Amino acid sequence: MSSEAIDIKDTIKEQIESNSILLYMKGNPEQPQCGFSAKVTQMLMACGKRFAYVDILSNPEIRSTLPQVSDWPTFPQLFIDGELVGGCDIVTEMHEKGELKPLVEAAGGDAASEAEAE
């Protein structure tokens, strides 16, 4: 394994650890580049709390390395408090069952949200 691949894994781990809600997606929340990324973004926005994202299309080394780190093959990938929640199907199921919003609201131990104040 090259040192570059190790550096990318460290970068990914640091991104996951330093953001209580992190979405690895195609595109960005304003302009998702695939339907699955758009759907997860909409569900997260409906929860009313800010989240970080990484555009895997503009970060090909993260796109190719993240599945090794997360042990999850597809995108988008949602992480909350350092744990992989899953992809679009799992997030959709959690949203429909009412399980996503409480998880998002509890993320980072901060129930207050800048988005709710708007």
N, CA, C and O of each residue as an XYZ file, in Angstrom:
472
protein
N       0.857     -1.188      0.000
C       0.000      0.000      0.000
C       0.892      1.236      0.000
O       1.847      1.330      0.771
N       0.571      2.159     -0.857
C       1.383      3.366     -0.954
C       1.095      4.307      0.208
O       0.050      4.219      0.852
N       2.043      5.213      0.465
C       1.828      6.187      1.534
C       0.691      7.133      1.167
O       0.019      7.673      2.046
N       0.474      7.337     -0.149
C      -0.628      8.197     -0.586
C      -1.972      7.582     -0.186
O      -2.864      8.295      0.274
N      -2.122      6.272     -0.359
C      -3.371      5.596      0.020
C      -3.584      5.673      1.525
O      -4.714      5.840      1.984
N      -2.513      5.552      2.294
C      -2.619      5.670      3.756
C      -3.034      7.089      4.128
O      -3.866      7.279      5.016
N      -2.461      8.086      3.458
C      -2.826      9.480      3.730
C      -4.302      9.725      3.436
O      -4.968     10.428      4.196
N      -4.820      9.168      2.362
C      -6.232      9.344      2.016
C      -7.107      8.697      3.087
O      -8.119      9.271      3.488
N      -6.727      7.511      3.553
C      -7.498      6.856      4.616
C      -7.493      7.706      5.886
O      -8.518      7.835      6.555
N      -6.338      8.284      6.215
C      -6.259      9.168      7.384
C      -7.149     10.395      7.200
O      -7.823     10.826      8.136
N      -7.148     10.951      5.995
C      -7.997     12.111      5.690
C      -9.462     11.752      5.896
O     -10.205     12.506      6.525
N      -9.878     10.613      5.375
C     -11.268     10.168      5.503
C     -11.621      9.980      6.977
O     -12.665     10.445      7.434
N     -10.750      9.299      7.715
C     -11.027      9.060      9.141
C     -11.137     10.374      9.902
O     -11.978     10.512     10.790
N     -10.288     11.338      9.556
C     -10.345     12.644     10.216
C     -11.641     13.378      9.861
O     -12.245     14.016     10.724
N     -12.068     13.292      8.610
C     -13.335     13.921      8.201
C     -14.495     13.335      9.002
O     -15.356     14.067      9.490
N     -14.510     12.022      9.132
C     -15.594     11.342      9.838
C     -15.590     11.719     11.324
O     -16.643     11.953     11.919
N     -14.394     11.774     11.910
C     -14.282     12.079     13.343
C     -14.585     13.536     13.659
O     -15.080     13.836     14.745
N     -14.301     14.446     12.736
C     -14.432     15.870     13.048
C     -15.769     16.478     12.623
O     -15.986     17.675     12.813
N     -16.665     15.674     12.053
C     -17.990     16.157     11.654
C     -19.056     15.232     12.239
O     -19.090     14.043     11.924
N     -19.921     15.775     13.086
C     -20.916     14.917     13.735
C     -21.915     14.345     12.721
O     -22.428     13.243     12.914
N     -22.189     15.084     11.652
C     -23.041     14.568     10.569
C     -22.298     14.816      9.264
O     -22.036     15.962      8.899
N     -21.963     13.742      8.568
C     -21.164     13.852      7.351
C     -21.757     12.975      6.263
O     -22.011     11.789      6.472
N     -21.972     13.570      5.102
C     -22.509     12.845      3.957
C     -21.486     12.841      2.835
O     -21.090     13.897      2.341
N     -21.063     11.658      2.437
C     -20.243     11.507      1.233
C     -21.232     11.325      0.095
O     -21.998     10.361      0.075
N     -21.214     12.254     -0.853
C     -22.240     12.267     -1.892
C     -21.665     12.654     -3.249
O     -20.523     13.099     -3.356
N     -22.471     12.477     -4.264
C     -22.107     12.920     -5.605
C     -22.698     14.316     -5.787
O     -23.916     14.494     -5.798
N     -21.809     15.303     -5.930
C     -22.240     16.688     -6.045
C     -22.267     17.354     -4.687
O     -21.512     16.979     -3.789
N     -23.144     18.353     -4.533
C     -23.279     19.048     -3.260
C     -24.759     19.195     -2.941
O     -25.598     18.954     -3.810
N     -25.104     19.589     -1.703
C     -26.521     19.653     -1.336
C     -27.356     20.554     -2.250
O     -28.537     20.281     -2.462
N     -26.768     21.616     -2.790
C     -27.504     22.504     -3.679
C     -27.648     21.914     -5.080
O     -28.633     22.176     -5.769
N     -26.667     21.121     -5.497
C     -26.692     20.521     -6.836
C     -26.221     19.067     -6.777
O     -25.116     18.756     -7.221
N     -27.049     18.180     -6.235
C     -26.668     16.765     -6.214
C     -26.519     16.234     -7.632
O     -27.241     16.649     -8.539
N     -25.582     15.317     -7.817
C     -25.307     14.784     -9.149
C     -25.870     13.384     -9.354
O     -25.581     12.742    -10.364
N     -26.674     12.903     -8.401
C     -27.379     11.641     -8.608
C     -28.635     11.648     -7.747
O     -28.708     12.355     -6.742
N     -29.603     10.869     -8.144
C     -30.890     10.829     -7.450
C     -30.780     10.365     -6.006
O     -31.490     10.866     -5.134
N     -29.885      9.403     -5.750
C     -29.736      8.883     -4.392
C     -29.155      9.958     -3.473
O     -29.614     10.127     -2.344
N     -28.149     10.682     -3.957
C     -27.563     11.767     -3.171
C     -28.603     12.862     -2.926
O     -28.669     13.425     -1.833
N     -29.413     13.163     -3.942
C     -30.453     14.181     -3.797
C     -31.462     13.771     -2.737
O     -31.884     14.595     -1.926
N     -31.848     12.514     -2.738
C     -32.856     12.027     -1.799
C     -32.344     12.090     -0.359
O     -33.054     12.551      0.534
N     -31.112     11.628     -0.135
C     -30.556     11.656      1.217
C     -30.380     13.100      1.691
O     -30.650     13.415      2.850
N     -29.929     13.969      0.796
C     -29.779     15.387      1.140
C     -31.118     15.980      1.571
O     -31.180     16.695      2.571
N     -32.179     15.695      0.838
C     -33.504     16.220      1.176
C     -33.964     15.717      2.542
O     -34.528     16.482      3.324
N     -33.729     14.446      2.833
C     -34.132     13.894      4.129
C     -33.340     14.532      5.266
O     -33.895     14.836      6.322
N     -32.037     14.734      5.045
C     -31.218     15.378      6.078
C     -31.668     16.820      6.301
O     -31.780     17.268      7.443
N     -31.924     17.540      5.225
C     -32.380     18.928      5.356
C     -33.718     18.991      6.093
O     -33.961     19.926      6.855
N     -34.574     18.013      5.872
C     -35.872     17.969      6.554
C     -35.701     17.783      8.062
O     -36.592     18.136      8.835
N     -34.572     17.237      8.480
C     -34.304     17.049      9.909
C     -33.897     18.364     10.573
O     -33.898     18.461     11.800
N     -33.551     19.374      9.775
C     -33.328     20.712     10.302
C     -32.017     20.962     10.999
O     -31.924     21.883     11.811
N     -30.999     20.177     10.711
C     -29.700     20.411     11.340
C     -28.624     20.447     10.258
O     -28.651     19.666      9.306
N     -27.691     21.355     10.422
C     -26.610     21.455      9.436
C     -25.799     20.159      9.389
O     -25.658     19.454     10.388
N     -25.270     19.868      8.194
C     -24.417     18.695      8.036
C     -23.291     19.023      7.070
O     -23.421     19.884      6.200
N     -22.196     18.322      7.242
C     -21.051     18.471      6.348
C     -21.202     17.473      5.199
O     -21.906     16.471      5.318
N     -20.533     17.763      4.096
C     -20.565     16.838      2.974
C     -19.209     16.848      2.273
O     -18.430     17.795      2.386
N     -18.960     15.774      1.555
C     -17.782     15.668      0.700
C     -18.282     15.228     -0.667
O     -18.958     14.206     -0.788
N     -17.948     16.001     -1.696
C     -18.308     15.671     -3.075
C     -17.289     14.664     -3.590
O     -16.144     15.017     -3.870
N     -17.711     13.407     -3.714
C     -16.776     12.366     -4.150
C     -16.427     12.486     -5.627
O     -15.424     11.925     -6.067
N     -17.238     13.210     -6.404
C     -16.923     13.391     -7.824
C     -15.723     14.310     -8.007
O     -14.931     14.118     -8.929
N     -15.581     15.302     -7.143
C     -14.424     16.198     -7.243
C     -13.259     15.721     -6.372
O     -12.216     16.373     -6.315
N     -13.440     14.573     -5.689
C     -12.390     13.972     -4.856
C     -12.264     12.493     -5.211
O     -12.635     11.634     -4.411
N     -11.740     12.183     -6.415
C     -11.717     10.785     -6.873
C     -10.934      9.846     -5.963
O     -11.253      8.660     -5.872
N      -9.904     10.374     -5.282
C      -9.141      9.488     -4.400
C      -9.976      9.100     -3.174
O      -9.843      7.986     -2.668
N     -10.829     10.001     -2.697
C     -11.733      9.652     -1.596
C     -12.794      8.685     -2.108
O     -13.148      7.725     -1.425
N     -13.297      8.940     -3.303
C     -14.312      8.052     -3.893
C     -13.796      6.618     -3.993
O     -14.532      5.670     -3.719
N     -12.544      6.463     -4.384
C     -12.009      5.110     -4.560
C     -11.587      4.460     -3.245
O     -11.528      3.233     -3.159
N     -11.294      5.257     -2.225
C     -10.773      4.724     -0.963
C     -11.847      4.543      0.109
O     -11.747      3.628      0.926
N     -12.862      5.391      0.121
C     -13.880      5.329      1.179
C     -14.517      3.941      1.343
O     -14.685      3.496      2.479
N     -14.876      3.241      0.265
C     -15.479      1.914      0.472
C     -14.586      0.949      1.256
O     -15.094      0.058      1.937
N     -13.271      1.115      1.170
C     -12.360      0.274      1.955
C     -12.419      0.651      3.438
O     -12.334     -0.213      4.311
N     -12.562      1.939      3.709
C     -12.598      2.429      5.087
C     -13.934      2.076      5.744
O     -13.972      1.606      6.881
N     -15.025      2.308      5.015
C     -16.365      2.126      5.582
C     -16.898      0.702      5.426
O     -17.856      0.320      6.098
N     -16.285     -0.078      4.547
C     -16.775     -1.410      4.197
C     -18.193     -1.325      3.619
O     -19.032     -2.192      3.859
N     -18.434     -0.262      2.856
C     -19.736     -0.036      2.202
C     -19.448      0.350      0.749
O     -18.713      1.308      0.510
N     -20.006     -0.370     -0.225
C     -19.579     -0.187     -1.614
C     -20.187      0.984     -2.387
O     -19.616      1.419     -3.387
N     -21.322      1.496     -1.947
C     -22.046      2.469     -2.776
C     -22.096      3.854     -2.142
O     -21.741      4.037     -0.977
N     -22.539      4.812     -2.925
C     -22.695      6.186     -2.463
C     -24.136      6.614     -2.706
O     -24.776      6.117     -3.633
N     -24.657      7.525     -1.891
C     -23.991      8.248     -0.812
C     -23.783      7.369      0.425
O     -24.347      6.282      0.550
N     -22.946      7.889      1.334
C     -22.707      7.247      2.621
C     -22.889      8.301      3.700
O     -22.264      9.360      3.660
N     -23.749      8.002      4.663
C     -24.024      8.924      5.759
C     -23.368      8.427      7.039
O     -23.546      7.280      7.447
N     -22.603      9.323      7.662
C     -21.978      9.037      8.953
C     -22.558      9.989      9.990
O     -22.662     11.191      9.748
N     -22.935      9.450     11.140
C     -23.396     10.275     12.256
C     -22.592      9.874     13.482
O     -22.523      8.698     13.842
N     -21.986     10.868     14.114
C     -21.118     10.656     15.286
C     -20.095      9.548     15.042
O     -19.875      8.686     15.893
N     -19.476      9.589     13.866
C     -18.385      8.673     13.551
C     -18.802      7.287     13.122
O     -17.947      6.456     12.818
N     -20.099      7.014     13.089
C     -20.584      5.683     12.708
C     -21.283      5.749     11.355
O     -22.028      6.685     11.066
N     -21.027      4.739     10.536
C     -21.725      4.649      9.249
C     -23.184      4.292      9.501
O     -23.480      3.256     10.095
N     -24.089      5.145      9.052
C     -25.519      4.861      9.138
C     -25.910      3.984      7.958
O     -26.611      2.984      8.117
N     -25.449      4.370      6.766
C     -25.724      3.580      5.577
C     -25.903      4.455      4.358
O     -25.531      5.628      4.339
N     -26.484      3.844      3.340
C     -26.719      4.535      2.085
C     -28.166      4.956      1.969
O     -28.888      5.025      2.963
N     -28.583      5.235      0.754
C     -29.903      5.793      0.499
C     -31.036      4.895      1.009
O     -31.972      5.394      1.634
N     -30.973      3.607      0.761
C     -32.056      2.707      1.173
C     -32.238      2.704      2.688
O     -33.362      2.798      3.180
N     -31.141      2.596      3.422
C     -31.208      2.550      4.885
C     -31.678      3.887      5.442
O     -32.528      3.927      6.332
N     -31.126      4.983      4.921
C     -31.518      6.316      5.392
C     -33.004      6.554      5.096
O     -33.719      7.107      5.932
N     -33.467      6.140      3.918
C     -34.880      6.296      3.558
C     -35.766      5.508      4.518
O     -36.781      6.016      4.995
N     -35.381      4.277      4.796
C     -36.155      3.439      5.713
C     -36.205      4.061      7.113
O     -37.255      4.083      7.754
N     -35.063      4.561      7.574
C     -35.021      5.202      8.899
C     -35.896      6.463      8.915
O     -36.595      6.728      9.893
N     -35.852      7.228      7.835
C     -36.657      8.450      7.736
C     -38.148      8.101      7.786
O     -38.920      8.750      8.491
N     -38.540      7.077      7.036
C     -39.955      6.673      6.991
C     -40.444      6.152      8.332
O     -41.618      6.314      8.664
N     -39.561      5.528      9.111
C     -39.922      4.992     10.432
C     -39.811      6.043     11.533
O     -40.140      5.776     12.689
N     -39.342      7.248     11.166
C     -39.186      8.296     12.167
C     -37.936      8.149     13.016
O     -37.829      8.765     14.077
N     -36.990      7.339     12.560
C     -35.770      7.090     13.329
C     -34.633      8.039     12.966
O     -33.699      8.209     13.750
N     -34.698      8.659     11.790
C     -33.587      9.492     11.322
C     -33.495     10.809     12.085
O     -32.416     11.186     12.543
N     -34.613     11.507     12.226
C     -34.589     12.840     12.846
C     -34.033     12.810     14.275
O     -33.181     13.638     14.597
N     -34.480     11.888     15.150
C     -33.907     11.873     16.504
C     -32.401     11.590     16.495
O     -31.660     12.134     17.314
N     -31.956     10.745     15.576
C     -30.533     10.441     15.465
C     -29.749     11.677     15.037
O     -28.689     11.973     15.587
N     -30.281     12.394     14.051
C     -29.648     13.622     13.572
C     -29.657     14.683     14.668
O     -28.652     15.359     14.887
N     -30.781     14.830     15.353
C     -30.892     15.851     16.398
C     -29.937     15.585     17.556
O     -29.445     16.526     18.180
N     -29.670     14.318     17.847
C     -28.782     13.965     18.955
C     -27.309     14.018     18.560
O     -26.435     13.954     19.425
N     -27.028     14.134     17.275
C     -25.640     14.107     16.788
C     -24.819     15.214     17.417
O     -25.258     16.359     17.528
N     -23.619     14.846     17.826
C     -22.694     15.818     18.396
C     -23.114     16.310     19.767
O     -22.522     17.251     20.296
N     -24.133     15.684     20.350
C     -24.580     16.089     21.673
C     -25.199     17.475     21.698
O     -25.334     18.077     22.763
N     -25.578     17.990     20.525
C     -26.082     19.346     20.420
C     -27.477     19.298     19.820
O     -27.634     19.087     18.617
N     -28.487     19.493     20.652
C     -29.857     19.430     20.164
C     -30.276     20.705     19.446
O     -31.202     20.684     18.635
N     -29.607     21.808     19.733
C     -29.934     23.078     19.071
C     -29.429     23.046     17.625
O     -28.457     22.362     17.304
N     -30.103     23.790     16.778
C     -29.728     23.781     15.375
C     -29.787     25.182     14.794
O     -30.759     25.909     14.999
N     -28.756     25.549     14.078
C     -28.766     26.843     13.411
C     -29.879     26.912     12.377
O     -30.483     27.965     12.176
N     -30.147     25.796     11.726
C     -31.152     25.773     10.671
C     -32.552     26.050     11.219
O     -33.381     26.633     10.521
N     -32.822     25.640     12.456
C     -34.142     25.838     13.048
C     -34.399     27.311     13.367
O     -35.551     27.733     13.465
N     -33.344     28.085     13.525
C     -33.481     29.491     13.909
C     -33.849     30.381     12.716
O     -34.159     31.559     12.894
N     -33.817     29.830     11.522
C     -34.081     30.646     10.336
C     -35.541     31.013     10.216
O     -35.930     31.699      9.271
